[in-house]
């Protein structure tokens, strides 16, 4: 799957947040609401459709492909990590699995 390389930060962030939200194998309604709030319904559905067509490997490659555009400095990395943290805590839980994934994201980015 070839993902667009010209997404706005909001589109990229929504894609990355969808990936983060599925770490525990499902997207909680609170997580989905948080992500939708960033884009609006139509854009959310478009990004989600792309996301659903990607394998785990393709999702990670896509997120990393935006490194130079949105995560090349500490402020950019912190911004996306904050987005991940918002998803992980949207359902008012921050599970050990989510905490470990946050650690892995920090290492990758």
C-alpha atoms as an extended CHARMM CRD file, in Angstrom:
* protein
*
       109  EXT
         1         1  UNK       CA              0.0000000000        0.0000000000        0.0000000000  PROA      1               0.0000000000
         2         2  UNK       CA              1.4340000000        3.3520000000       -0.9960000000  PROA      2               0.0000000000
         3         3  UNK       CA              0.4490000000        6.0050000000        1.5220000000  PROA      3               0.0000000000
         4         4  UNK       CA              0.3590000000        9.6570000000        0.5650000000  PROA      4               0.0000000000
         5         5  UNK       CA              3.5140000000       11.4890000000        1.5380000000  PROA      5               0.0000000000
         6         6  UNK       CA              1.9180000000       14.9050000000        1.5330000000  PROA      6               0.0000000000
         7         7  UNK       CA             -0.4540000000       14.5660000000        4.4660000000  PROA      7               0.0000000000
         8         8  UNK       CA             -0.9860000000       17.5390000000        6.7360000000  PROA      8               0.0000000000
         9         9  UNK       CA              0.1720000000       17.0830000000       10.3120000000  PROA      9               0.0000000000
        10        10  UNK       CA             -3.4340000000       16.4460000000       11.3700000000  PROA      10              0.0000000000
        11        11  UNK       CA             -3.8450000000       13.6530000000        8.7890000000  PROA      11              0.0000000000
        12        12  UNK       CA             -0.4790000000       12.1070000000        9.6690000000  PROA      12              0.0000000000
        13        13  UNK       CA             -1.2180000000       12.3800000000       13.3730000000  PROA      13              0.0000000000
        14        14  UNK       CA             -4.6250000000       10.7300000000       12.9400000000  PROA      14              0.0000000000
        15        15  UNK       CA             -2.9960000000        7.8270000000       11.0750000000  PROA      15              0.0000000000
        16        16  UNK       CA             -0.3350000000        7.4440000000       13.7700000000  PROA      16              0.0000000000
        17        17  UNK       CA             -2.9330000000        7.7250000000       16.5280000000  PROA      17              0.0000000000
        18        18  UNK       CA             -5.0510000000        5.0180000000       14.8680000000  PROA      18              0.0000000000
        19        19  UNK       CA             -2.0110000000        2.7710000000       14.8960000000  PROA      19              0.0000000000
        20        20  UNK       CA             -1.3610000000        3.5540000000       18.5540000000  PROA      20              0.0000000000
        21        21  UNK       CA             -5.0270000000        2.9690000000       19.4100000000  PROA      21              0.0000000000
        22        22  UNK       CA             -4.9270000000       -0.5410000000       17.9410000000  PROA      22              0.0000000000
        23        23  UNK       CA             -1.9860000000       -1.6640000000       20.0880000000  PROA      23              0.0000000000
        24        24  UNK       CA             -4.4560000000       -3.4530000000       22.3650000000  PROA      24              0.0000000000
        25        25  UNK       CA             -6.2390000000       -4.9160000000       19.2970000000  PROA      25              0.0000000000
        26        26  UNK       CA             -9.2250000000       -2.5600000000       19.1880000000  PROA      26              0.0000000000
        27        27  UNK       CA            -10.0490000000        1.1300000000       18.9910000000  PROA      27              0.0000000000
        28        28  UNK       CA            -12.0420000000        2.2280000000       22.0290000000  PROA      28              0.0000000000
        29        29  UNK       CA            -14.9190000000        4.6380000000       21.3560000000  PROA      29              0.0000000000
        30        30  UNK       CA            -13.1120000000        7.3380000000       23.3810000000  PROA      30              0.0000000000
        31        31  UNK       CA             -9.9780000000        6.8790000000       21.2680000000  PROA      31              0.0000000000
        32        32  UNK       CA            -11.9350000000        7.1030000000       18.0430000000  PROA      32              0.0000000000
        33        33  UNK       CA            -13.7620000000       10.2390000000       19.2240000000  PROA      33              0.0000000000
        34        34  UNK       CA            -10.4480000000       11.8940000000       20.0940000000  PROA      34              0.0000000000
        35        35  UNK       CA             -8.9980000000       11.1620000000       16.6560000000  PROA      35              0.0000000000
        36        36  UNK       CA            -12.1650000000       12.2050000000       14.7860000000  PROA      36              0.0000000000
        37        37  UNK       CA            -12.1300000000       15.5040000000       16.6420000000  PROA      37              0.0000000000
        38        38  UNK       CA             -8.8340000000       16.3730000000       14.9190000000  PROA      38              0.0000000000
        39        39  UNK       CA            -10.0520000000       15.8740000000       11.3530000000  PROA      39              0.0000000000
        40        40  UNK       CA            -13.7850000000       15.8680000000       11.0730000000  PROA      40              0.0000000000
        41        41  UNK       CA            -15.8410000000       12.8990000000        9.9150000000  PROA      41              0.0000000000
        42        42  UNK       CA            -15.0090000000       12.7810000000        6.1800000000  PROA      42              0.0000000000
        43        43  UNK       CA            -11.2470000000       13.2030000000        6.5560000000  PROA      43              0.0000000000
        44        44  UNK       CA            -11.1970000000       10.7700000000        9.4630000000  PROA      44              0.0000000000
        45        45  UNK       CA            -12.9690000000        8.1070000000        7.3770000000  PROA      45              0.0000000000
        46        46  UNK       CA            -10.5160000000        8.6720000000        4.4970000000  PROA      46              0.0000000000
        47        47  UNK       CA             -7.4450000000        8.3050000000        6.7480000000  PROA      47              0.0000000000
        48        48  UNK       CA             -9.0000000000        5.3410000000        8.5720000000  PROA      48              0.0000000000
        49        49  UNK       CA             -9.6530000000        3.6370000000        5.2290000000  PROA      49              0.0000000000
        50        50  UNK       CA             -5.9620000000        3.9610000000        4.3220000000  PROA      50              0.0000000000
        51        51  UNK       CA             -4.9690000000        2.7490000000        7.7790000000  PROA      51              0.0000000000
        52        52  UNK       CA             -7.1960000000       -0.3300000000        7.5350000000  PROA      52              0.0000000000
        53        53  UNK       CA             -5.4780000000       -1.3560000000        4.2890000000  PROA      53              0.0000000000
        54        54  UNK       CA             -2.0000000000       -1.2850000000        5.8640000000  PROA      54              0.0000000000
        55        55  UNK       CA             -0.1740000000       -4.0830000000        7.6390000000  PROA      55              0.0000000000
        56        56  UNK       CA              1.6360000000       -3.3770000000       10.9150000000  PROA      56              0.0000000000
        57        57  UNK       CA              4.8770000000       -3.1010000000        8.9840000000  PROA      57              0.0000000000
        58        58  UNK       CA              3.3600000000       -0.6310000000        6.5040000000  PROA      58              0.0000000000
        59        59  UNK       CA              1.9530000000        1.4570000000        9.3670000000  PROA      59              0.0000000000
        60        60  UNK       CA              5.3450000000        1.7400000000       11.0350000000  PROA      60              0.0000000000
        61        61  UNK       CA              7.0430000000        2.5040000000        7.7090000000  PROA      61              0.0000000000
        62        62  UNK       CA              4.4440000000        5.1960000000        7.0220000000  PROA      62              0.0000000000
        63        63  UNK       CA              4.9010000000        6.7980000000       10.4290000000  PROA      63              0.0000000000
        64        64  UNK       CA              8.6840000000        6.7490000000       10.0650000000  PROA      64              0.0000000000
        65        65  UNK       CA              8.4510000000        8.1410000000        6.5130000000  PROA      65              0.0000000000
        66        66  UNK       CA              7.2000000000       11.4030000000        8.0410000000  PROA      66              0.0000000000
        67        67  UNK       CA             10.2160000000       11.6800000000       10.3460000000  PROA      67              0.0000000000
        68        68  UNK       CA             11.9290000000       14.4510000000        8.3770000000  PROA      68              0.0000000000
        69        69  UNK       CA              8.6840000000       16.3490000000        7.8420000000  PROA      69              0.0000000000
        70        70  UNK       CA              7.2100000000       16.2790000000       11.3460000000  PROA      70              0.0000000000
        71        71  UNK       CA              9.6620000000       14.6860000000       13.7930000000  PROA      71              0.0000000000
        72        72  UNK       CA             13.1180000000       15.9430000000       12.8430000000  PROA      72              0.0000000000
        73        73  UNK       CA             13.5900000000       17.8920000000       16.0730000000  PROA      73              0.0000000000
        74        74  UNK       CA             12.7600000000       17.3430000000       19.7190000000  PROA      74              0.0000000000
        75        75  UNK       CA              9.6510000000       19.5550000000       19.5640000000  PROA      75              0.0000000000
        76        76  UNK       CA              8.2510000000       17.5340000000       16.6500000000  PROA      76              0.0000000000
        77        77  UNK       CA              8.9780000000       14.2000000000       18.3360000000  PROA      77              0.0000000000
        78        78  UNK       CA              7.3950000000       15.4280000000       21.5530000000  PROA      78              0.0000000000
        79        79  UNK       CA              4.3030000000       16.5840000000       19.6610000000  PROA      79              0.0000000000
        80        80  UNK       CA              3.5980000000       13.1510000000       18.1750000000  PROA      80              0.0000000000
        81        81  UNK       CA              4.4640000000       11.4020000000       21.4530000000  PROA      81              0.0000000000
        82        82  UNK       CA              1.9460000000       13.6730000000       23.1850000000  PROA      82              0.0000000000
        83        83  UNK       CA             -0.6220000000       12.6210000000       20.5610000000  PROA      83              0.0000000000
        84        84  UNK       CA              0.1430000000        8.9610000000       21.3110000000  PROA      84              0.0000000000
        85        85  UNK       CA             -0.1990000000        9.6170000000       25.0430000000  PROA      85              0.0000000000
        86        86  UNK       CA             -3.6000000000       11.2530000000       24.4920000000  PROA      86              0.0000000000
        87        87  UNK       CA             -4.8080000000        8.1480000000       22.6670000000  PROA      87              0.0000000000
        88        88  UNK       CA             -3.4160000000        5.8210000000       25.3270000000  PROA      88              0.0000000000
        89        89  UNK       CA             -5.1960000000        7.7320000000       28.1000000000  PROA      89              0.0000000000
        90        90  UNK       CA             -8.4320000000        8.5670000000       26.2130000000  PROA      90              0.0000000000
        91        91  UNK       CA            -10.2350000000        5.6760000000       27.8970000000  PROA      91              0.0000000000
        92        92  UNK       CA             -8.8680000000        6.7880000000       31.2980000000  PROA      92              0.0000000000
        93        93  UNK       CA             -6.5040000000        3.8170000000       31.4640000000  PROA      93              0.0000000000
        94        94  UNK       CA             -2.8160000000        3.5990000000       30.6370000000  PROA      94              0.0000000000
        95        95  UNK       CA             -2.1710000000       -0.1270000000       30.4860000000  PROA      95              0.0000000000
        96        96  UNK       CA              1.2510000000       -1.7290000000       30.8860000000  PROA      96              0.0000000000
        97        97  UNK       CA              1.1170000000       -2.6400000000       27.1730000000  PROA      97              0.0000000000
        98        98  UNK       CA              0.4330000000        0.9810000000       26.2290000000  PROA      98              0.0000000000
        99        99  UNK       CA              3.2470000000        2.1440000000       28.5080000000  PROA      99              0.0000000000
       100       100  UNK       CA              5.6360000000       -0.2840000000       26.8170000000  PROA      100             0.0000000000
       101       101  UNK       CA              4.5180000000        0.8670000000       23.3600000000  PROA      101             0.0000000000
       102       102  UNK       CA              5.1550000000        4.4470000000       24.4040000000  PROA      102             0.0000000000
       103       103  UNK       CA              8.6940000000        3.4250000000       25.3220000000  PROA      103             0.0000000000
       104       104  UNK       CA              9.1230000000        1.7260000000       21.9260000000  PROA      104             0.0000000000
       105       105  UNK       CA              7.7550000000        4.7850000000       20.0790000000  PROA      105             0.0000000000
       106       106  UNK       CA             10.2570000000        6.9780000000       21.9330000000  PROA      106             0.0000000000
       107       107  UNK       CA             13.0710000000        4.7090000000       20.7560000000  PROA      107             0.0000000000
       108       108  UNK       CA             11.8360000000        4.5920000000       17.1460000000  PROA      108             0.0000000000
       109       109  UNK       CA             11.3230000000        8.3040000000       16.7320000000  PROA      109             0.0000000000
